[in-house]
Amino acid sequence: MYELRSPAAVILTLVSLLSYDVTADDKISACIQRSAYDPEQMRLTTTGNETINLLTISNLHVPTLRSNMFECFSNVNELTIVNNEFSAIDKEAFAKYPRLTSLNMSQNAFNTLLDEGKPVLKTLKQLLRLDLSYNEFRVIQPGSFAGLKNLTELILTNNQIESVQSGALDGLTALEVLDLSQNKINYLQFGVLRHVKCLKFASFKGNQLVNFNRRVFHGLRQLEELDLSANQIVFLQESIFESLINLKVLLLNDNALEILPDRVFSSLEKLEYLSIANNQIKSLQENLFSSLTSVKFINVHSNMVSIVSVELFKYNTKLEEVSFRDNLINFIHEDTFKYNKQLKNLDITNNRINSSFNLKLPQNSTANLYLSENNIENFNLQGNASHLAMCNNSLTEVKDDTFALQPHLTSLFLDHNSIRSIAPKAFFGISHLEELSLNCNLVEKLDPPTFENLKSLNVLDITDIGLRVISEDLLKSQIKLSILRIGSNQLQEIPAGIFSTTNELQYLSLENNKITHLDIKLFKNTPKLSSLYVHDNYIETIEDELLDGLDKLIVLAMQNNRLLEINDRVFSGVPNLERLGLHSNSIYKVSEKAFRGLLFLKVLHLYDNRIKVISSNQFEDNLLLEEIVLRENLIDELPRNTFRYLSMLRILDLSGNSLNRIDGLVFEHCENLKELWLGGNRIKTIDKIGFQTLNNLEMLDLSENIISDLNPGLFQNLTSLKRLYLGSNKIFDLGLVQFEPLINLRVLSLFDNYIEKIENNTFSSNVLLEELYLDENRINKVSSHAFVELGNLRILYLSKNEISELHTNIFIYLESLVELKLDQNNIQKLPEDIFSWQDQLEFLSLSDNILTQLEETTFSVCTKLKVLELNDNKLNSIPDNLFHSLEALEELYLENNRFDQLSEHIFNDNRMLKILNLAANNLTAFDVQKASFVNSLEILDVQKNQLQIIQVPKSLKKLYAQENEINKVFVEQASFHSLETLNLASNNLNRLDKIFKLERLRSLDVSQNNIEDLNIERFYKLPALVHFNISSSGVKTLSGVIHKEHTALEVLDLSKNSITQFDNFIYIFFTSLVKLGVSGNPCVDQEFSENLLLLKSVGTLREDFQLL
């Protein structure tokens, strides 16, 4: 289609297989008629100018881009050829387009820019921008960009590029932007960038780079930004960046760097932003940043740095922001940042700073300081901080002088510590404080002078600090306070005058205390209060005048109290209330006039009470109500006029009551209702005119009732309905349910009924249906045209029925199907072509049937399938090419079948597989190392087979191989292994040598094997081990010596072995041990148990330690 953009610019889009009239300038139109285009495939609109500035070609299904495809537009300036199926370019394709300045060929299938060895773009002398992203390039060959001497921007992101060959970028002398991100490049060789000396931006983000030739960036003196993030770089040559004298941004984050050479940044005097975050760096040399005299931002978060040198930032005088978040820092010298006078943000969150912390901030500067999630017990801060976060530390007290030197502090966060005491004048010196958070501490008591000098305080949070009593004078100075949180304490009462001076208060939370009564004068001086939360208390009554004067109150939350009734006076003082929560009380009576005067009420929640009666005049003043939730009450009848004035109502929830019928006119005036919830009642019948005025209804829930049939015409006017839930009823014949009027239906749930068959054309009028749930019925017959016209259906559940046979063409109309469940039926055989139309299918369950065989082509069309469940059938073999087309498969379940062998080559095309379950078969061998998915597999379950050997690939995270005959374990040779869970119980192992290579292992079960000797010194090889079970394995001796702490082990089960002594098992080194199983060993007697109890009593073992 063509679209007019400006008087001299026309955009052309060629969409194949669409038929439009051609209306254009005569010369262009005549050219089109002579060209290879079919005029019926185009739409052209023009103003009469022969020049087309911007031309777009998309959705063409041809393999080669040829010269005659756009010969009518030789004067085009910008050409976009996106989202086609082109894989090759004719060498003369661009021969006649001298004016082309921008070429976008993204989202195609191109893999080369050469045709018979000649560059296809060489004639584009004026080209400035070239976008080749999202194609299928694997190698960038020399000469690919020959002739593009004016090109300034080259985009090659999201291809499959593994190599950029030397000379590939030759001739690009004007190139300023090079983006090769999100490819598979693992090495950059010298010379590949030698001719792009004008380069200013280069991105190699998201590749597989491990290292570089040390001169790869040589000569790039104009480069300003270099992105090497998200690779696998383990080492940098010291001279790697020596030519980058104008570099301003360097991104090295998300790699595998462990060390940075001393002078690696020595040439980067103009660098302003440096990120080395998310690596494995353990130390930063003292002079590492000494040359970075212009740097403003340094990001080191998520590494393993433990020490920061006092001289590290000495020369970074322009430094504004530093992040050491998520490292292992245990000490920072107080003078570390004394030279950084422009420092604005310092983040040392989540480190290991213990005990005292002292820091001097630069004079004449004001900084934001983040010290949360350490183990700081006390601190001394000198200099000006405006924001201080000390959350999640080990502070136990706040002294009078703690903040004496911080007069400019405006926000202070001390939440989630262990603060037990706050000195009366602890905050006296920070009079400019605007926000203070003390929540989640152990204070229990706050003296009246605590906040006396905080007259600028705007936000105060003292949630969950153990307060039992609160002083009436505590807030007398907080005249500017607008937000106050006092929830989750132990308060039984709130003093009547506590808010006497807080005239600016707008938000107040008192929730989750033990308040039984609110004084009638409590809110007399809070006229601006707009949100009040007193839920989750023990309040039984609301005094009539309690809320009087709160005419700005918008939100009132009183749920989860002990209210019994609501009278007609209590809400008369809050005329502007919009949201009212009264749910989860014990309300049995609501006065007919309870909500009178609430003209602006929009949301009313009364669910989970004991209300039995709703008056016909209950809501007559609440004309703006949009949401009423009355679910889980005892309502058994709705008067005809209950909702007669509620034309604005959008959501009405009456589920979980005792309604047995719906009157024909009860919803008559709810013409704007969008959602109606009636599930979980006792409804047998619904008047045929019950929903006749609900033209805008989009969701109707009638599930969990006792409906057996629905009146004809019940859905007649529900043409806007999108979701209909009829599950868990007693419907047996779908022929009696009229779905024809539901032309906009997207979701239909009929699960858990008594339906026995699905006849032809049952849903033929519901052409927009996307989800259909027919599971848990008694279906034994599905007619061949049951799903006719359901071309938009994405989810179909037919599980838990009695289906034994499926027609070949049953799913022929379901071309959009993404999820299909056929499990728990009686299917014996599948027609060979049954899924021949499901090329969008991603999830398929055929489990729990009685399938004995599958045809080789059964899944050949299902190329997008990600999850396939074939478990719990009677399969004894798999055809060689059954999974051939399933290149996207991620999860495959084959457990509980009858396989005695599976050749690894049947998985040759399933390289993306993450989960494979082969449990409970009769396999004697399966070599996962030979499978194509060896590098992607994360979970392998082969338990309950007859395997003798098991392999552990480096990528595997969980391996379940218990109840086999395994006597050997082979661990792939690699620098690291991902395995976290390993179960080898009930096998024939006599040694564990190989297992100790799995340094990330967290759970290990080798119980019921034949291991006589356990070398406990090997525990240090498994530093992450949390659970270890070696019970009933014939262990006689514990060898080796424990000489240092193991901090992770929590559960160790050595029970039912033959261990005669525990002398070399030194408990003090197992600091996390919670459970120890030793019963059933010869050395365990009463004295042994008493000794362990003694060790627990003196603190050697944890307080929660248990002897199993």
CORPELIN-V105525 format. One line per field, one symbol per residue. phi: phi as a letter, one per 30 degrees, with the letter a starting at -180 (. if undefined). burial: + if it has 9 or more other C-alpha atoms within 8 Angstrom, else -. A space follows every 10 residues. Layout:
phi = ???
burial = ???
//
This chain:
phi = .cbdcaecbb ccbccdiccb dcbaeedddd dddddddded cbbbbbcjdd dcdbbbbbic cbdbdcdddb ddbdcdcbbc bchccdbbbd dcecdcbddd cbbcbdhbbd baccbhicdd cddddcdcbb cbdhbbdcbc ceiecejcdc dcbbcbdhcc dcacdejdce jddcdcbbcc dhbbdcaccd jdcdccdcec bbbbeicbdc abddcdcdjd dcdcbbccdh cbdcabddce cddddcdcbb ccdhbbdcbc eecdcdccdc dcbbbbdhbb dcbbdececd dddcdcbbcc dhbbdcbcdd cececcdcdc bbbcehbbdc abddcecdcc dcdcbbcbdh bbdchdbcac dedibbbcbc bdhbbdcabb ccjcccbbcb dhbbdcabde cecdcbdcdc bbccdhcbdc bbdecdcddc dddcbbcbdh bbdibbdede ceccdcdcbb bbdhcidcbb ddcecdcddc dcbbcbdhcc dcbcedcdcd ccdcdcbbcb dhcbdcacdd cecdcbdcec bbcbdhbcdc bcdececdjd dcdcbbcbdh bbdcabdccd cdcbdcecbb cbdhcbdcbb eececdiddc dcbbcbdhbb dcbcddcecd ccdcecbbcb dhbbdcacee cecdccdcdc bbccdicbdc acddcdcecc dcdcbbcbdi cbdcbbedce cdccdcdcbb ccdhbbdcbc eeiececddc dcbbcbdhbb dcbdddccce dddcdcbbcb dhbcdcacde iecddcdcec bbcbdhcbdb bbddcdceic dcdcbbcbdh bbdcbbdecd cdccdcdcbb cbdhbbdcac eecdcdccdc dcbbcbdhbb dcabddcecd dddcdcbbcb dhbbdcabee cecedcdcdc bbcbdhcbdc abddddcecc dcdcbbccdh cbdcaacddd ddceccdcbb cbdibbdcbb cbddddcbbc bdhbbdbbbc cedadabcdc bbcbdhbcdb bceddddddc dcbbbbdhbb cdbcdddded dbdcdcbbcb dhcidcbcci bdbadcccdc bbccdhcbdc acecccdddc dcdcbbcbdi cedcbddddd dddddddcjd cddcdbcd
burial = ++++---+++ ++++++---+ +++++--++- +++-+---++ ++++++---- ++++++++++ ---++++-+- +-++++++++ ++++++++++ +-+++-++++ ++++++++++ +++++---++ ++++++++++ ++++++++++ ++++++++++ ++++++++++ ++++++++++ ++++++++++ ++++++++++ ++++++++++ ++++++++++ ++++-+++-+ ++++++++++ ++++++++++ ++++++++++ ++++++++++ ++++++++++ ++++++++++ ++++++++++ ++++++++++ ++++++++++ -+++++++++ ++++++++++ ++++++++++ ++++++++++ ++++-+++++ ++--++++++ ++++++++++ ++++++++++ ++++++++++ -+++++++++ ++++++++++ ++++++++++ ++++++++++ ++++++-+-+ ++++++++++ ++++++++++ ++-+++++++ ++++++++++ ++++++++++ ++++++++++ ++++++++++ -+++++++++ ++++++++++ +++-++++-+ ++++++++++ ++++++++-+ ++++++++++ ++++++++++ ++++++-+++ ++++++++++ ++++-+++++ ++++++++++ ++++++++++ ++++++++++ ++++++++++ ++++++++++ ++++++++++ ++++++++++ ++++++++++ ++++++++++ ++-+++++++ ++++++++++ ++++--++++ ++++++++++ ++++++++++ ++++++++++ ++++++++++ ++++++++++ ++++++++++ ++++++++-+ ++++++++++ ++++++++++ ++-+++++++ ++++++++++ ++++-+++++ ++++++++++ +++++++++- -+++++++++ ++++++++++ ++-+++++++ ++++++++++ ++++++++-- ++++++++++ ++++++++++ ++++++++++ +++++++-++ +-----++++ ++++++++++ -----+++++ ++++++++++ +++++++++- ++++++++++ ++++++++++ -+---+++++ ++++++++++ ---++---++ ++++++++++ +-++---++- ----+++--+ ++--+---
//
